[in-house]
Amino acid sequence: MPLTPAEIHVKNAVTLGNTTVMENEVYYFVVSGDAAQETPIGSGRYDHTLALVEPTKVAECVVMDTITFTNDIGRNYTENAAAVVPTES
């Protein structure tokens, strides 16, 4: 189901000489799509192919009003602008 949070835990053992270090990482995603296929047909068991995106993509699904910023102090940024003079190199 789209927008379902997904958490992937990765464990890895790294061995250098006599030293073994266990590495644990956790990755957080959001499901953006799911394709399911019953395998074998009639078994009631499904293979799923998930499309995962980063959690910040959920913000794209939030509908809100637009916001506008104006120059409320009235600064004129081109008042002291210098003319551009082309040079040859």
Secondary structure, DSSP 8 states (H G I E B T S, - for coil): -TT-EEEEEEEEEEEETTEEEEEEEEEEEEEEEEEEEESSTTSS-EEEEEEEE-GGGGGGG----------TT---TTTT---------
